Amino acid sequence: SLPGSCCATDAATMLPRHADDVQYSRVATQDDVAADQRHRAEPGSALAQVVAWGALAECLTSVFCPIVMVGALDVSATILNISGAFLAGIAHSADATPSAPRLHSACATFQAGFIGVFTSFTVLFEQAARLDTSPGCENRACGAGYVLAVFAAQLAAAAAAA
């Protein structure tokens, strides 16, 4: 895609580039652009940050998050998915403000690494299937209702954070 478009990626970091990225911003100084280019030239720095954020999220969810079940409902996974959307909203809000290129990079790696591991699309649908086959769900709409309810809660949490 075209440089600066919503779908462009940075070749050095392979992270999505925002249309208002420092390189294309009219208010960026030459020092900002030079710092941005130096930071992007560091090989593997973004990948290492994504992996580090992901490892932190995995440790937090695996070690410190107890599994809480209420009937067929995994309350822990539901709370993680909704709170992850809230954290993603905070990161997006921080990234939306005109800032230094390092903040943009930090927000992008946090969202890709931490939020990507902290939340689980797969667990959401496994939970929906579990609810659909539970004894209390006769019309098989429990799973779809759960997915819609979690999506609505995630949108509300992300909007509240932003």
N, C-alpha and C positions, 0 to 999 in steps of 0.2 A: 504494500500500500504506500501511499504518498507520505513523505516525512511530515510529521506533525499531525497526521490524521488520528482519529480515535483508535484505529487498529494498528498503527505502526508499532514496530518493536525496535528496541535498541540492539544493534548487532553485538555490542560488547557484553551486555548483561542478559539479553533475551527476555527482558521484562517489557510489558506494554508501556508505551510512551504516551503521555497525555498531550492533547493538542496545545495546551498552554505550558508545555515543558520549557525549561530554562533556555534551551538552545533556540527556541522559536518565540520566546517572550520579547516584547518590545521594551520592557523595563529592565531586562537583564543587562548587567554591566559586563565589560570585557573580562573582569576578574571572575565574575560568576561563571561565565562560559568556560574560561580556562580551568577553573576548579572542577567544573562538571566534567570536562574532557579528561582531566587527570584522574578523577575518581572512576570514570567509566573505563579507563585504560588498564586499571588494575585487573589482571586476569583472575577470573573465578571469584571475585569478591562478592558479587551478588549471589551467586550460587552457594557459596559458603555461608552467607547470612541466611538464606532461605533454609538451608539444612539445619543451621543452628536454631532458628526459630521453630522449625518443625520438631527438632529433638526436645526443645523445652516444652512445647505443647504436649508431646507424647509422654514425657515424664510427669507433667502435671496431671494429665488425664488418667494415666495408668497407675501412678503411685499414690496420688493424693485425692482421687475422686472415687468414693465408694459407689458400688452398684446398688441402686435403690430401685426395687421393683414394687409396684402396687398392682396386684393382679398380673395381667399380661403387659402392663405399661412399664417401660424402662424410664423412670423419672430422671435418672442421671443423664442419659443420652439426650433426652428432651431438653433439659436445662442447659446442657453443653451447647446444643445446636442454637438455642435462642440467645444465650449469653454470647456465643461466638458472633452472631449477627450484630449484637450490640457493640462488641469490640471492633468489628469490621466497620461499623458506622463511625466510631470514634476515629479510627485510622483514616477513613475516607474524608472525614471532616478536617482532620489535621493536614491531609494532603491537598485539600481544595484551597487552602489559604496560600497566598503568594509567599513563597519561602525559598530557602536555600535548596540546592539540588540534593544535598545529603538527606534532607528531611523527606523529599519525594522518594528517594531510593530506600530509606528506612521504612516508610509506609508501604511501599510496594513489596519489599521482602517480608515484612511482618504479615501482610495479607496473604501472600503466596505461601509462606512457611507456617506461621503460627495458626492463622485462621484455617488454612487448608487442612491441617492435621487436627486442630481443636474441634472442628465441626465435622459431621459425617453425613453426606448425602446417602450413602449406602445404608447406614444404620437407621436413618429415617424411614427408608422403604422396607427394611427388614422388620422394623417395629410395626409398620402398617400391615405387613403380611401376618405378623404374630397376632395383632389385634383382630384381623379379619377371621382368623381361625380359632379365636378364643371362644369359649362356651357362651359368653354373654352377648355375642354378636350374631344374631340370627339372619339379618338381611345383608350381610357382607359389605356394609357401607362404613363400618368403623374405621378401616384403614384409610379410605379416601377422606373421611372426615378428619382423621388425625393429621394426615399430610396437609390438608387445607388449613387446619387450625395452626399447625406449626409454621407453615409459610406465612400466614397472617401475623403470627406473633413475631417471626423473624423480621418481616417488613416494618412492623411497629417498633421493634427494638432498634433496628438500624436507623429509622427515621428519628427516633427519640435521641439517639446518640449524635446524629448529624445536626 
